Amino acid sequence: MPYFTNTHTAVVAVAGMEYEPECAVDGDPFIAFGWFNLNPNQRGYMLGNRRYFYWYAESVDGLVWGNGPYTVHVPRTRFVKCRDVASSTGEYIVRMQQHDTEKFPGGVRLIRST
């Protein structure tokens, strides 16, 4: 099961996305979800066991992880929604990174880059 470990010194909020065929009726078969907060040295697990998952994280002190090519409109509050379905005003765009669990088993460590 994919996981995130916060090795940063501040709280980190994580959002994710994975393949979900039921979302294909809206044109894009991915479901996005967030935010779950991780305290320093805390580990959080994503549900599901797909080979690929997509993720983005930001800390309360302004650091960003992920920043990949997969754009998602997200609200600032907790959400679960099909990727291309607009839900409300006040959303902003995050750029999620793909993670291949076969090439990189386990999870993602969120560390402060130097």
Secondary structure, 3 states (H helix, E strand, C coil): CCEEEECCCCCEEEEEEEECHHHHHHCCCEEEEEEEEECCCCEEECCCCCCEEEEEEEECCCCEECCCCEEEEECCCCEEEECCCCCCCCCEEEEEEEEECCCCCCEEEECCCC
